[in-house]
């Protein structure tokens, strides 16, 4: 199972594997050396719900990274949840509010990110685990050890990690569409509707399902 995420760069005074030159070109190096370079940390973000203890970055003011100390209704709508990062500072900060454990990013991904020209959109591998909603235990543990638990089970997506505790990221495959297929779909969609006397467009009753099929295909492949 894969989920789309965004990769965001923020400048730092730390020496990092990703940096920019004075010409704003993005570079990767195995060695943390160099002077006069604009070092960058990378943050992998998700649009999933933000909870207490999560790290997050502002969507529009990308110099702002903070930890959530409390959650209010719609209080973090302009923020993205950080799920992994190269910024070790986020792993070591201490506070009275426990922070959500973050995953790291691999050197191979950092290199691929630079080679992509700093592409923002990526996919991360996830796996589903079944937990009891009430006691929080895995399904098997709840059944075997919580005989009095009256909760119910639900699927939870968790990040799949490699042997180095790094999330597994990959580039999003670009879809290639056949021009004739697109034109055929658009033509069919036009034929599936008719204009009424009051200038409203409505589906032909004989082809409602065909209209739905065409709209679904356009949503899935073109939007």
CORJOBEL-V242159 format. One line per field, one symbol per residue. ss: DSSP state (@ for helix, = for strand, . for the rest). A space follows every 10 residues. Layout:
BEGIN
ss=???
END
This chain:
BEGIN
ss=.========= =......=== .....===.. .......=== ======.... ....====.. ....===... ........== =====...@@ @@........ ..==..@@@@ @@@@@..... ========== ==.....=@@ @@@@@..... ..=======. =....==.== =.......@@ @@@@@@@@@@ @.===..... ===.@@@@@@ @@@@@@@@@@ @@.
END
